[in-house]
Amino acid sequence: MSMYTLIILLIGLGILGYSLVYTLFVAKERKAVKGDIDAKLPENVQKHAYIRNPIFLTYAIFFGILLVMIIYLALTWNW
């Protein structure tokens, strides 16, 4: 395995580990819904609706990694 692949793998594992810990922390913090279908959003999420959205974070991380890969391949491509 090349050094580049190993670095990408470690970064991906780090992101997955952080996501798991963060999800477990948030899940423990949230109280169970008491019969209501909709619950009030936490104040922190209301202030940062786009930054705290996991879908937007996933797209941002994906395009960031994609950009790094394109730059790497463009710099190492043998013409």
Long-range contacts (C-beta under 8 A, 24 or more apart in sequence): 4-72, 8-65, 8-69, 11-65, 15-61
